[in-house]
């Protein structure tokens, strides 16, 4: 805290003392840290600054874009939380998914997703993690007065994993305003607790639902927030497994921007990876969304050039040694 007070009093003095010789951690703790760091480096081109913090992927990309033409140079290394599943790839194409450990069942896999190796149970680990997050990051920044209300808000978000978010509905459920629900959610994204996937629009007469989609960077925390860590219902398990697979895809394409699409006729693309002019859709099969549904949506969206005419369908595997299989979809 004394170091951050020093920074707030004199950013220039702070960087003169700590640049070059230190790794500055928890840089998300103060406002506009990266912008002030860039300003210092522009005035001190021989200095080098190494910073670590919890930042949203989109914020990092925006920062890099803003300083593309500067002389300072920006290098980004993504350090993900522990993953339960990783993507296997060949020639920049995902060919499968592999488990990063041994799990009793899929509920145990979800509960462990985001945890480091530890002797603690998932329930104890996520209880301690949430308390630390609340005390160190959330309460100081948002000025939360009623922690029970914020806890209810987090539980409401957990119920909406892998869904588009309606701020008014969340606010009504928790007892806060829609703008408050939006601001709290965006804060969680800014410190890397969740990812908010931007919606893709479409030309008329299509009516796209412009709602950000929610994924957790640590799905085990979302399961803990559900109050049912041992036997989540089928819908919750399906959304959290999609979340885990999204993280694996995101790790496989660290420079991609991710979007999604859903319109009022339920034509959709669960996840769209946008990179180098390519917009590749990933569909997640379920009891209510089959390969036939995916092919129909792919045809509809590629016809208007919203996504590329080939995509991937991800299905849960019957094999206990793998989580899911992936297959190409062609028109």
Secondary structure, DSSP 8 states (H G I E B T S, - for coil): -HHHHHHHH-HHHHHHHHTTT-EE--GGGSTTHHHHHHHHHHH-TT---EE-----HHHHHHHHHHTTTSSS-----------SEEEEEETTEEEEEEESS--SSHHHHHHHTT--S-SS-HHHHHHHHHHHHIIIIIHHHH--S-HHHHHHHHHHHHHTTTSB--HHHHHHHHTS-HHHHHHHHHHHHHTTSEEEEEE----TT--B----EEEESSHHHHHHHTT-SS---HHHHHHHHHHHHHHHHHHHTTT-EEEEEEBTT--EEEEEEEETTEEEEEEE-BTTB-HHHHHHHHHHHHHTTSS-SEEEEEEE-S-TT-SEEEEEEE-
